[in-house]
Amino acid sequence: MILGLQIIAIIFAFLMIYFAILHRRRGELDRTEIISWVTIWAVTIFIVIFPEILRTFAKTFFITRLFDLMIVGGFVLVIGMVTRTYVSTKRMEKKLEDYVRRESLKDVEKKSKK
């Protein structure tokens, strides 16, 4: 890998770790999320510093080009993140629906007492 690109990638990964920690301090990320993000970016730094390990891993799974392995890994990561986001959105919708239902029933009860 080109040294300049490695340096840029390492700086970017450290910045992303910093932003993840910053969001954790603001209370926007929970413990699981901060561990996940720091792990992802730490692995990224490790792969950028030692790209031969990734090439060996790719050959183990009969993937001829390293870029193909990175694309497959990216898809797996994105699919996992989208699934988690979908589940949390559905959970939030359910909570909101229950809240609105309770509040509207309270309003109906108040109006029926009058």
MOPAC internal coordinates of N, CA, C and O (Angstrom, degrees):
PM7 1SCF
backbone

  N    0.0000 0     0.00 0     0.00 0    0    0    0
  C    1.4567 1     0.00 0     0.00 0    1    0    0
  C    1.5277 1   108.42 1     0.00 0    2    1    0
  O    1.2310 1   120.43 1   -31.91 1    3    2    1
  N    1.2826 1   116.78 1   148.09 1    3    2    1
  C    1.4574 1   122.62 1  -178.31 1    5    3    2
  C    1.5270 1   109.04 1   -70.88 1    6    5    3
  O    1.2310 1   120.80 1   -47.23 1    7    6    5
  N    1.3295 1   116.08 1   132.77 1    7    6    5
  C    1.4606 1   121.82 1  -175.24 1    9    7    6
  C    1.5261 1   112.18 1   -57.62 1   10    9    7
  O    1.2310 1   119.80 1   138.31 1   11   10    9
  N    1.3179 1   117.99 1   -41.69 1   11   10    9
  C    1.4648 1   120.99 1   179.87 1   13   11   10
  C    1.5168 1   112.27 1   -61.56 1   14   13   11
  O    1.2310 1   120.66 1   138.44 1   15   14   13
  N    1.3372 1   116.33 1   -41.56 1   15   14   13
  C    1.4628 1   120.33 1   177.77 1   17   15   14
  C    1.5264 1   111.14 1   -67.20 1   18   17   15
  O    1.2310 1   120.81 1   144.06 1   19   18   17
  N    1.3278 1   116.06 1   -35.94 1   19   18   17
  C    1.4628 1   119.32 1   177.86 1   21   19   18
  C    1.5261 1   110.62 1   -63.49 1   22   21   19
  O    1.2310 1   120.57 1   136.39 1   23   22   21
  N    1.3055 1   116.52 1   -43.61 1   23   22   21
  C    1.4664 1   120.55 1  -179.88 1   25   23   22
  C    1.5276 1   110.24 1   -63.66 1   26   25   23
  O    1.2310 1   120.27 1   135.52 1   27   26   25
  N    1.3221 1   117.09 1   -44.48 1   27   26   25
  C    1.4683 1   120.54 1   178.77 1   29   27   26
  C    1.5246 1   110.57 1   -62.05 1   30   29   27
  O    1.2310 1   120.44 1   136.58 1   31   30   29
  N    1.3332 1   116.76 1   -43.42 1   31   30   29
  C    1.4677 1   120.56 1  -179.68 1   33   31   30
  C    1.5257 1   111.50 1   -64.57 1   34   33   31
  O    1.2310 1   120.08 1   140.39 1   35   34   33
  N    1.3106 1   117.45 1   -39.61 1   35   34   33
  C    1.4701 1   120.94 1   179.23 1   37   35   34
  C    1.5246 1   110.45 1   -66.69 1   38   37   35
  O    1.2310 1   120.36 1   135.53 1   39   38   37
  N    1.3207 1   116.91 1   -44.47 1   39   38   37
  C    1.4702 1   120.22 1   178.10 1   41   39   38
  C    1.5262 1   110.11 1   -61.41 1   42   41   39
  O    1.2310 1   120.34 1   136.24 1   43   42   41
  N    1.3288 1   116.96 1   -43.76 1   43   42   41
  C    1.4607 1   121.05 1   178.70 1   45   43   42
  C    1.5290 1   110.89 1   -60.84 1   46   45   43
  O    1.2310 1   120.25 1   135.61 1   47   46   45
  N    1.3268 1   117.12 1   -44.39 1   47   46   45
  C    1.4703 1   120.60 1  -179.15 1   49   47   46
  C    1.5289 1   110.82 1   -63.90 1   50   49   47
  O    1.2310 1   120.12 1   138.61 1   51   50   49
  N    1.3216 1   117.38 1   -41.39 1   51   50   49
  C    1.4683 1   119.50 1   177.66 1   53   51   50
  C    1.5316 1   111.26 1   -65.13 1   54   53   51
  O    1.2310 1   120.32 1   141.98 1   55   54   53
  N    1.3209 1   117.00 1   -38.02 1   55   54   53
  C    1.4672 1   119.80 1   176.03 1   57   55   54
  C    1.5275 1   111.02 1   -62.88 1   58   57   55
  O    1.2310 1   120.41 1   139.61 1   59   58   57
  N    1.3116 1   116.82 1   -40.39 1   59   58   57
  C    1.4609 1   120.07 1   179.44 1   61   59   58
  C    1.5316 1   111.10 1   -67.35 1   62   61   59
  O    1.2310 1   119.92 1   143.51 1   63   62   61
  N    1.3263 1   117.75 1   -36.49 1   63   62   61
  C    1.4710 1   120.55 1   174.60 1   65   63   62
  C    1.5231 1   109.55 1   -63.34 1   66   65   63
  O    1.2310 1   120.67 1   136.83 1   67   66   65
  N    1.3338 1   116.31 1   -43.17 1   67   66   65
  C    1.4648 1   120.63 1   178.31 1   69   67   66
  C    1.5299 1   111.06 1   -59.79 1   70   69   67
  O    1.2310 1   120.43 1   134.79 1   71   70   69
  N    1.3452 1   116.78 1   -45.21 1   71   70   69
  C    1.4668 1   119.64 1   179.55 1   73   71   70
  C    1.5235 1   111.82 1   -65.70 1   74   73   71
  O    1.2310 1   120.33 1   143.99 1   75   74   73
  N    1.3199 1   116.98 1   -36.01 1   75   74   73
  C    1.4688 1   119.88 1   177.58 1   77   75   74
  C    1.5244 1   110.24 1   -64.06 1   78   77   75
  O    1.2310 1   120.32 1   136.12 1   79   78   77
  N    1.3205 1   117.00 1   -43.88 1   79   78   77
  C    1.4698 1   120.85 1   178.49 1   81   79   78
  C    1.5244 1   110.00 1   -65.16 1   82   81   79
  O    1.2310 1   120.45 1   140.05 1   83   82   81
  N    1.3196 1   116.75 1   -39.95 1   83   82   81
  C    1.4598 1   121.02 1   177.91 1   85   83   82
  C    1.5297 1   111.17 1   -60.65 1   86   85   83
  O    1.2310 1   120.29 1   135.57 1   87   86   85
  N    1.3184 1   117.04 1   -44.43 1   87   86   85
  C    1.4691 1   120.59 1   178.18 1   89   87   86
  C    1.5268 1   111.25 1   -67.07 1   90   89   87
  O    1.2310 1   120.24 1   147.70 1   91   90   89
  N    1.3069 1   117.15 1   -32.30 1   91   90   89
  C    1.4759 1   120.13 1   176.56 1   93   91   90
  C    1.5294 1   110.10 1   -65.67 1   94   93   91
  O    1.2310 1   120.33 1   137.36 1   95   94   93
  N    1.3195 1   116.98 1   -42.64 1   95   94   93
  C    1.4676 1   120.44 1   179.43 1   97   95   94
  C    1.5213 1   111.87 1   -64.93 1   98   97   95
  O    1.2310 1   120.30 1   149.61 1   99   98   97
  N    1.3187 1   117.03 1   -30.39 1   99   98   97
  C    1.4672 1   121.07 1   177.20 1  101   99   98
  C    1.5258 1   111.86 1   -78.52 1  102  101   99
  O    1.2310 1   120.65 1   171.33 1  103  102  101
  N    1.3190 1   116.36 1    -8.67 1  103  102  101
  C    1.4564 1   120.72 1   179.97 1  105  103  102
  C    1.5172 1   113.63 1    84.95 1  106  105  103
  O    1.2310 1   120.01 1  -165.58 1  107  106  105
  N    1.3212 1   117.59 1    14.42 1  107  106  105
  C    1.4580 1   121.47 1  -178.34 1  109  107  106
  C    1.5245 1   112.80 1   -86.96 1  110  109  107
  O    1.2310 1   120.09 1   162.49 1  111  110  109
  N    1.3233 1   117.42 1   -17.51 1  111  110  109
  C    1.4609 1   122.13 1   177.94 1  113  111  110
  C    1.5201 1   109.02 1  -122.62 1  114  113  111
  O    1.2310 1   120.83 1   -40.09 1  115  114  113
  N    1.3243 1   116.02 1   139.91 1  115  114  113
  C    1.4600 1   118.31 1   176.03 1  117  115  114
  C    1.5323 1   109.49 1   -88.76 1  118  117  115
  O    1.2310 1   121.06 1     1.18 1  119  118  117
  N    1.3183 1   115.58 1  -178.82 1  119  118  117
  C    1.4655 1   120.69 1  -173.70 1  121  119  118
  C    1.5335 1   111.70 1   -62.31 1  122  121  119
  O    1.2310 1   120.51 1   136.82 1  123  122  121
  N    1.3166 1   116.64 1   -43.18 1  123  122  121
  C    1.4658 1   120.53 1  -179.19 1  125  123  122
  C    1.5226 1   111.06 1   -62.44 1  126  125  123
  O    1.2310 1   120.50 1   137.94 1  127  126  125
  N    1.3120 1   116.65 1   -42.06 1  127  126  125
  C    1.4613 1   120.63 1  -178.67 1  129  127  126
  C    1.5227 1   111.70 1   -66.64 1  130  129  127
  O    1.2310 1   120.02 1   137.42 1  131  130  129
  N    1.3233 1   117.56 1   -42.58 1  131  130  129
  C    1.4660 1   119.23 1  -179.40 1  133  131  130
  C    1.5219 1   110.60 1   -66.05 1  134  133  131
  O    1.2310 1   120.46 1   140.79 1  135  134  133
  N    1.3316 1   116.73 1   -39.21 1  135  134  133
  C    1.4675 1   119.70 1   177.60 1  137  135  134
  C    1.5240 1   109.88 1   -63.92 1  138  137  135
  O    1.2310 1   120.27 1   138.23 1  139  138  137
  N    1.3179 1   117.10 1   -41.77 1  139  138  137
  C    1.4687 1   121.01 1   179.50 1  141  139  138
  C    1.5226 1   111.27 1   -62.37 1  142  141  139
  O    1.2310 1   120.43 1   131.33 1  143  142  141
  N    1.3258 1   116.79 1   -48.67 1  143  142  141
  C    1.4618 1   119.84 1  -177.42 1  145  143  142
  C    1.5244 1   112.24 1   -66.35 1  146  145  143
  O    1.2310 1   120.27 1   136.79 1  147  146  145
  N    1.3162 1   117.09 1   -43.21 1  147  146  145
  C    1.4692 1   118.94 1   179.54 1  149  147  146
  C    1.5257 1   109.96 1   -64.41 1  150  149  147
  O    1.2310 1   120.28 1   140.98 1  151  150  149
  N    1.3279 1   117.07 1   -39.02 1  151  150  149
  C    1.4646 1   120.30 1   178.16 1  153  151  150
  C    1.5247 1   111.12 1   -64.05 1  154  153  151
  O    1.2310 1   120.48 1   134.84 1  155  154  153
  N    1.3192 1   116.69 1   -45.16 1  155  154  153
  C    1.4705 1   120.38 1   179.38 1  157  155  154
  C    1.5231 1   110.80 1   -58.87 1  158  157  155
  O    1.2310 1   120.27 1   133.74 1  159  158  157
  N    1.3251 1   117.08 1   -46.26 1  159  158  157
  C    1.4615 1   119.50 1  -177.23 1  161  159  158
  C    1.5262 1   111.99 1   -74.21 1  162  161  159
  O    1.2310 1   119.84 1   148.64 1  163  162  161
  N    1.3322 1   117.90 1   -31.36 1  163  162  161
  C    1.4682 1   120.18 1   175.63 1  165  163  162
  C    1.5310 1   110.32 1   -67.02 1  166  165  163
  O    1.2310 1   120.47 1   138.52 1  167  166  165
  N    1.3227 1   116.71 1   -41.48 1  167  166  165
  C    1.4698 1   120.25 1   176.40 1  169  167  166
  C    1.5279 1   109.94 1   -64.01 1  170  169  167
  O    1.2310 1   120.39 1   142.09 1  171  170  169
  N    1.3142 1   116.86 1   -37.91 1  171  170  169
  C    1.4632 1   120.58 1   177.12 1  173  171  170
  C    1.5229 1   110.70 1   -60.76 1  174  173  171
  O    1.2310 1   120.42 1   134.73 1  175  174  173
  N    1.3148 1   116.81 1   -45.27 1  175  174  173
  C    1.4719 1   120.73 1   178.17 1  177  175  174
  C    1.5232 1   110.07 1   -60.83 1  178  177  175
  O    1.2310 1   120.43 1   135.21 1  179  178  177
  N    1.3318 1   116.78 1   -44.79 1  179  178  177
  C    1.4607 1   121.43 1  -179.79 1  181  179  178
  C    1.5277 1   110.94 1   -60.88 1  182  181  179
  O    1.2310 1   120.51 1   136.43 1  183  182  181
  N    1.3284 1   116.64 1   -43.57 1  183  182  181
  C    1.4684 1   120.82 1  -179.72 1  185  183  182
  C    1.5262 1   111.10 1   -67.10 1  186  185  183
  O    1.2310 1   120.34 1   142.61 1  187  186  185
  N    1.3172 1   116.96 1   -37.39 1  187  186  185
  C    1.4651 1   120.09 1   179.32 1  189  187  186
  C    1.5249 1   110.55 1   -67.30 1  190  189  187
  O    1.2310 1   120.42 1   142.22 1  191  190  189
  N    1.3247 1   116.81 1   -37.78 1  191  190  189
  C    1.4659 1   119.92 1  -179.70 1  193  191  190
  C    1.5276 1   111.31 1   -74.21 1  194  193  191
  O    1.2310 1   120.39 1   141.01 1  195  194  193
  N    1.3370 1   116.86 1   -38.99 1  195  194  193
  C    1.4661 1   121.97 1  -177.41 1  197  195  194
  C    1.5348 1   110.87 1  -121.47 1  198  197  195
  O    1.2310 1   119.31 1  -107.05 1  199  198  197
  N    1.3248 1   118.92 1    72.95 1  199  198  197
  C    1.4712 1   120.34 1  -176.47 1  201  199  198
  C    1.5300 1   113.85 1   -68.82 1  202  201  199
  O    1.2310 1   119.69 1   159.19 1  203  202  201
  N    1.3167 1   118.19 1   -20.81 1  203  202  201
  C    1.4661 1   120.65 1  -179.74 1  205  203  202
  C    1.5229 1   111.77 1   -64.39 1  206  205  203
  O    1.2310 1   120.23 1   148.30 1  207  206  205
  N    1.3158 1   117.17 1   -31.70 1  207  206  205
  C    1.4665 1   120.37 1   177.98 1  209  207  206
  C    1.5224 1   109.56 1   -62.12 1  210  209  207
  O    1.2310 1   120.58 1   139.84 1  211  210  209
  N    1.3102 1   116.50 1   -40.16 1  211  210  209
  C    1.4599 1   120.87 1   178.88 1  213  211  210
  C    1.5241 1   111.12 1   -67.71 1  214  213  211
  O    1.2310 1   120.21 1   143.49 1  215  214  213
  N    1.3227 1   117.20 1   -36.51 1  215  214  213
  C    1.4697 1   120.15 1   177.48 1  217  215  214
  C    1.5285 1   110.56 1   -64.80 1  218  217  215
  O    1.2310 1   120.46 1   138.43 1  219  218  217
  N    1.3205 1   116.73 1   -41.57 1  219  218  217
  C    1.4652 1   120.85 1   177.46 1  221  219  218
  C    1.5220 1   110.31 1   -62.36 1  222  221  219
  O    1.2310 1   120.55 1   137.51 1  223  222  221
  N    1.3133 1   116.55 1   -42.49 1  223  222  221
  C    1.4662 1   121.68 1   178.16 1  225  223  222
  C    1.5246 1   110.68 1   -62.22 1  226  225  223
  O    1.2310 1   120.36 1   139.57 1  227  226  225
  N    1.3239 1   116.92 1   -40.43 1  227  226  225
  C    1.4666 1   121.23 1   179.57 1  229  227  226
  C    1.5244 1   110.79 1   -64.98 1  230  229  227
  O    1.2310 1   120.09 1   138.73 1  231  230  229
  N    1.3205 1   117.43 1   -41.27 1  231  230  229
  C    1.4665 1   120.54 1   179.44 1  233  231  230
  C    1.5213 1   111.22 1   -65.67 1  234  233  231
  O    1.2310 1   120.09 1   147.89 1  235  234  233
  N    1.3251 1   117.43 1   -32.11 1  235  234  233
  C    1.4603 1   121.06 1   178.20 1  237  235  234
  C    1.5223 1   110.83 1   -60.35 1  238  237  235
  O    1.2310 1   120.10 1   142.45 1  239  238  237
  N    1.3182 1   117.41 1   -37.55 1  239  238  237
  C    1.4630 1   122.14 1  -178.92 1  241  239  238
  C    1.5333 1   112.30 1   -98.22 1  242  241  239
  O    1.2310 1   120.47 1  -162.44 1  243  242  241
  N    1.3180 1   116.70 1    17.56 1  243  242  241
  C    1.4609 1   123.56 1   176.15 1  245  243  242
  C    1.5229 1   112.52 1    58.02 1  246  245  243
  O    1.2310 1   120.75 1  -142.67 1  247  246  245
  N    1.3192 1   116.16 1    37.33 1  247  246  245
  C    1.4621 1   121.38 1   174.46 1  249  247  246
  C    1.5208 1   106.02 1   -99.90 1  250  249  247
  O    1.2310 1   120.86 1   -63.46 1  251  250  249
  N    1.3231 1   115.97 1   116.54 1  251  250  249
  C    1.4610 1   119.65 1  -170.53 1  253  251  250
  C    1.5250 1   113.43 1   -74.40 1  254  253  251
  O    1.2310 1   120.55 1   143.85 1  255  254  253
  N    1.3130 1   116.55 1   -36.15 1  255  254  253
  C    1.4623 1   118.43 1  -178.29 1  257  255  254
  C    1.5220 1   109.82 1  -110.48 1  258  257  255
  O    1.2310 1   120.81 1   -42.06 1  259  258  257
  N    1.3023 1   116.07 1   137.94 1  259  258  257
  C    1.4637 1   122.36 1  -179.62 1  261  259  258
  C    1.5233 1   111.00 1   -63.02 1  262  261  259
  O    1.2310 1   120.64 1   144.30 1  263  262  261
  N    1.3112 1   116.39 1   -35.70 1  263  262  261
  C    1.4635 1   120.52 1   179.83 1  265  263  262
  C    1.5266 1   111.04 1   -61.20 1  266  265  263
  O    1.2310 1   120.39 1   141.29 1  267  266  265
  N    1.3391 1   116.85 1   -38.71 1  267  266  265
  C    1.4696 1   120.50 1   177.89 1  269  267  266
  C    1.5241 1   110.89 1   -61.00 1  270  269  267
  O    1.2310 1   120.49 1   138.23 1  271  270  269
  N    1.3182 1   116.66 1   -41.77 1  271  270  269
  C    1.4660 1   120.50 1   178.04 1  273  271  270
  C    1.5226 1   110.73 1   -62.14 1  274  273  271
  O    1.2310 1   120.50 1   138.04 1  275  274  273
  N    1.3221 1   116.66 1   -41.96 1  275  274  273
  C    1.4574 1   120.00 1  -179.93 1  277  275  274
  C    1.5288 1   111.09 1   -66.07 1  278  277  275
  O    1.2310 1   120.06 1   142.83 1  279  278  277
  N    1.3137 1   117.49 1   -37.17 1  279  278  277
  C    1.4681 1   121.17 1   177.45 1  281  279  278
  C    1.5241 1   110.20 1   -64.98 1  282  281  279
  O    1.2310 1   120.18 1   134.25 1  283  282  281
  N    1.3299 1   117.25 1   -45.75 1  283  282  281
  C    1.4650 1   121.09 1   178.66 1  285  283  282
  C    1.5287 1   110.12 1   -61.33 1  286  285  283
  O    1.2310 1   120.44 1   134.85 1  287  286  285
  N    1.3241 1   116.76 1   -45.15 1  287  286  285
  C    1.4666 1   120.63 1   177.64 1  289  287  286
  C    1.5175 1   112.08 1   -61.39 1  290  289  287
  O    1.2310 1   120.72 1   140.71 1  291  290  289
  N    1.3193 1   116.23 1   -39.29 1  291  290  289
  C    1.4614 1   120.21 1   177.38 1  293  291  290
  C    1.5163 1   112.28 1   -64.27 1  294  293  291
  O    1.2310 1   120.91 1   138.27 1  295  294  293
  N    1.3270 1   115.87 1   -41.73 1  295  294  293
  C    1.4699 1   119.35 1   176.95 1  297  295  294
  C    1.5211 1   111.32 1   -61.64 1  298  297  295
  O    1.2310 1   120.56 1   135.44 1  299  298  297
  N    1.3123 1   116.53 1   -44.56 1  299  298  297
  C    1.4683 1   120.14 1   179.53 1  301  299  298
  C    1.5254 1   109.95 1   -60.78 1  302  301  299
  O    1.2310 1   120.30 1   135.57 1  303  302  301
  N    1.3204 1   117.04 1   -44.43 1  303  302  301
  C    1.4587 1   121.48 1   179.71 1  305  303  302
  C    1.5301 1   111.21 1   -63.58 1  306  305  303
  O    1.2310 1   120.27 1   133.67 1  307  306  305
  N    1.3153 1   117.08 1   -46.33 1  307  306  305
  C    1.4667 1   120.72 1  -178.97 1  309  307  306
  C    1.5268 1   110.94 1   -65.18 1  310  309  307
  O    1.2310 1   120.11 1   138.56 1  311  310  309
  N    1.3284 1   117.40 1   -41.44 1  311  310  309
  C    1.4641 1   119.93 1   178.86 1  313  311  310
  C    1.5225 1   110.43 1   -62.20 1  314  313  311
  O    1.2310 1   120.19 1   138.28 1  315  314  313
  N    1.3182 1   117.24 1   -41.72 1  315  314  313
  C    1.4674 1   120.44 1   176.89 1  317  315  314
  C    1.5174 1   112.37 1   -62.33 1  318  317  315
  O    1.2310 1   120.53 1   136.93 1  319  318  317
  N    1.3249 1   116.60 1   -43.07 1  319  318  317
  C    1.4586 1   120.28 1  -179.54 1  321  319  318
  C    1.5243 1   111.55 1   -67.80 1  322  321  319
  O    1.2310 1   120.21 1   139.62 1  323  322  321
  N    1.3219 1   117.21 1   -40.38 1  323  322  321
  C    1.4653 1   120.71 1   179.22 1  325  323  322
  C    1.5272 1   110.18 1   -65.68 1  326  325  323
  O    1.2310 1   120.30 1   139.67 1  327  326  325
  N    1.3216 1   117.04 1   -40.33 1  327  326  325
  C    1.4601 1   120.43 1   178.40 1  329  327  326
  C    1.5143 1   110.87 1   -62.19 1  330  329  327
  O    1.2310 1   120.46 1   134.88 1  331  330  329
  N    1.3146 1   116.72 1   -45.12 1  331  330  329
  C    1.4631 1   120.41 1   179.05 1  333  331  330
  C    1.5333 1   110.87 1   -62.73 1  334  333  331
  O    1.2310 1   120.44 1   138.02 1  335  334  333
  N    1.3164 1   116.76 1   -41.98 1  335  334  333
  C    1.4599 1   120.72 1   178.43 1  337  335  334
  C    1.5224 1   111.02 1   -64.16 1  338  337  335
  O    1.2310 1   120.17 1   138.66 1  339  338  337
  N    1.3160 1   117.28 1   -41.34 1  339  338  337
  C    1.4613 1   121.38 1   178.95 1  341  339  338
  C    1.5255 1   110.76 1   -62.01 1  342  341  339
  O    1.2310 1   120.57 1   133.90 1  343  342  341
  N    1.3259 1   116.51 1   -46.10 1  343  342  341
  C    1.4659 1   120.28 1  -179.12 1  345  343  342
  C    1.5246 1   110.58 1   -63.46 1  346  345  343
  O    1.2310 1   120.04 1   135.95 1  347  346  345
  N    1.3283 1   117.53 1   -44.05 1  347  346  345
  C    1.4663 1   119.26 1  -179.67 1  349  347  346
  C    1.5295 1   111.14 1   -67.61 1  350  349  347
  O    1.2310 1   119.71 1   145.76 1  351  350  349
  N    1.3227 1   118.16 1   -34.24 1  351  350  349
  C    1.4633 1   120.80 1   176.22 1  353  351  350
  C    1.5213 1   110.86 1   -65.66 1  354  353  351
  O    1.2310 1   120.39 1   136.74 1  355  354  353
  N    1.3246 1   116.87 1   -43.26 1  355  354  353
  C    1.4656 1   120.38 1   177.57 1  357  355  354
  C    1.5257 1   110.76 1   -62.33 1  358  357  355
  O    1.2310 1   120.37 1   139.43 1  359  358  357
  N    1.3210 1   116.90 1   -40.57 1  359  358  357
  C    1.4649 1   121.23 1   178.18 1  361  359  358
  C    1.5275 1   110.12 1   -62.15 1  362  361  359
  O    1.2310 1   120.51 1   136.90 1  363  362  361
  N    1.3233 1   116.62 1   -43.10 1  363  362  361
  C    1.4599 1   121.31 1   179.23 1  365  363  362
  C    1.5284 1   110.84 1   -65.76 1  366  365  363
  O    1.2310 1   119.98 1   139.42 1  367  366  365
  N    1.3259 1   117.65 1   -40.58 1  367  366  365
  C    1.4668 1   120.88 1   176.99 1  369  367  366
  C    1.5227 1   110.76 1   -60.37 1  370  369  367
  O    1.2310 1   120.26 1   137.51 1  371  370  369
  N    1.3103 1   117.11 1   -42.49 1  371  370  369
  C    1.4664 1   121.58 1   179.88 1  373  371  370
  C    1.5268 1   110.49 1   -63.15 1  374  373  371
  O    1.2310 1   120.33 1   135.62 1  375  374  373
  N    1.3300 1   116.97 1   -44.38 1  375  374  373
  C    1.4632 1   120.25 1   178.54 1  377  375  374
  C    1.5262 1   110.77 1   -62.31 1  378  377  375
  O    1.2310 1   120.56 1   136.43 1  379  378  377
  N    1.3242 1   116.54 1   -43.57 1  379  378  377
  C    1.4613 1   120.80 1   179.86 1  381  379  378
  C    1.5254 1   110.84 1   -64.38 1  382  381  379
  O    1.2310 1   120.42 1   137.97 1  383  382  381
  N    1.3157 1   116.81 1   -42.03 1  383  382  381
  C    1.4637 1   120.89 1   178.59 1  385  383  382
  C    1.5285 1   111.03 1   -62.60 1  386  385  383
  O    1.2310 1   120.10 1   136.47 1  387  386  385
  N    1.3253 1   117.41 1   -43.53 1  387  386  385
  C    1.4674 1   120.87 1   177.91 1  389  387  386
  C    1.5233 1   111.36 1   -63.15 1  390  389  387
  O    1.2310 1   120.42 1   139.09 1  391  390  389
  N    1.3224 1   116.79 1   -40.91 1  391  390  389
  C    1.4631 1   121.46 1   179.41 1  393  391  390
  C    1.5312 1   110.72 1   -63.48 1  394  393  391
  O    1.2310 1   120.63 1   132.16 1  395  394  393
  N    1.3263 1   116.41 1   -47.84 1  395  394  393
  C    1.4675 1   120.57 1  -179.69 1  397  395  394
  C    1.5223 1   110.12 1   -62.31 1  398  397  395
  O    1.2310 1   120.28 1   139.37 1  399  398  397
  N    1.3117 1   117.07 1   -40.63 1  399  398  397
  C    1.4651 1   120.82 1   179.23 1  401  399  398
  C    1.5318 1   110.65 1   -62.56 1  402  401  399
  O    1.2310 1   120.24 1   134.28 1  403  402  401
  N    1.3410 1   117.14 1   -45.72 1  403  402  401
  C    1.4713 1   120.70 1   178.69 1  405  403  402
  C    1.5193 1   111.48 1   -61.26 1  406  405  403
  O    1.2310 1   120.51 1   134.61 1  407  406  405
  N    1.3188 1   116.64 1   -45.39 1  407  406  405
  C    1.4649 1   120.72 1  -178.76 1  409  407  406
  C    1.5265 1   111.37 1   -65.15 1  410  409  407
  O    1.2310 1   120.21 1   139.79 1  411  410  409
  N    1.3098 1   117.20 1   -40.21 1  411  410  409
  C    1.4713 1   118.55 1   179.79 1  413  411  410
  C    1.5238 1   111.00 1   -69.22 1  414  413  411
  O    1.2310 1   119.88 1   145.60 1  415  414  413
  N    1.3270 1   117.83 1   -34.40 1  415  414  413
  C    1.4658 1   120.04 1   176.00 1  417  415  414
  C    1.5241 1   111.32 1   -67.35 1  418  417  415
  O    1.2310 1   120.38 1   144.39 1  419  418  417
  N    1.3357 1   116.88 1   -35.61 1  419  418  417
  C    1.4672 1   120.17 1   175.90 1  421  419  418
  C    1.5285 1   110.01 1   -62.75 1  422  421  419
  O    1.2310 1   120.62 1   136.67 1  423  422  421
  N    1.3328 1   116.42 1   -43.33 1  423  422  421
  C    1.4661 1   120.39 1   178.81 1  425  423  422
  C    1.5196 1   111.40 1   -62.64 1  426  425  423
  O    1.2310 1   120.13 1   139.95 1  427  426  425
  N    1.3103 1   117.36 1   -40.05 1  427  426  425
  C    1.4685 1   121.42 1   179.29 1  429  427  426
  C    1.5207 1   110.03 1   -65.46 1  430  429  427
  O    1.2310 1   120.18 1   138.65 1  431  430  429
  N    1.3287 1   117.26 1   -41.35 1  431  430  429
  C    1.4629 1   121.07 1   179.38 1  433  431  430
  C    1.5246 1   110.89 1   -64.75 1  434  433  431
  O    1.2310 1   120.07 1   139.65 1  435  434  433
  N    1.3309 1   117.47 1   -40.35 1  435  434  433
  C    1.4650 1   121.09 1   178.84 1  437  435  434
  C    1.5287 1   110.75 1   -64.46 1  438  437  435
  O    1.2310 1   120.24 1   137.99 1  439  438  437
  N    1.3140 1   117.15 1   -42.01 1  439  438  437
  C    1.4646 1   120.86 1  -179.44 1  441  439  438
  C    1.5230 1   111.56 1   -69.41 1  442  441  439
  O    1.2310 1   120.05 1   146.25 1  443  442  441
  N    1.3176 1   117.51 1   -33.75 1  443  442  441
  C    1.4692 1   119.90 1  -179.23 1  445  443  442
  C    1.5289 1   111.36 1   -74.13 1  446  445  443
  O    1.2310 1   119.48 1   155.41 1  447  446  445
  N    1.3373 1   118.60 1   -24.59 1  447  446  445
  C    1.4641 1   122.01 1   178.04 1  449  447  446
  C    1.5198 1   111.30 1   -76.48 1  450  449  447
  O    1.2310 1   119.75 1   157.19 1  451  450  449
  N    1.3073 1   118.09 1   -22.81 1  451  450  449
  C    1.4699 1   121.59 1  -176.94 1  453  451  450
  C    1.4548 1   112.12 1   -80.07 1  454  453  451
  O    1.2310 1   120.10 1   180.00 1  455  454  453

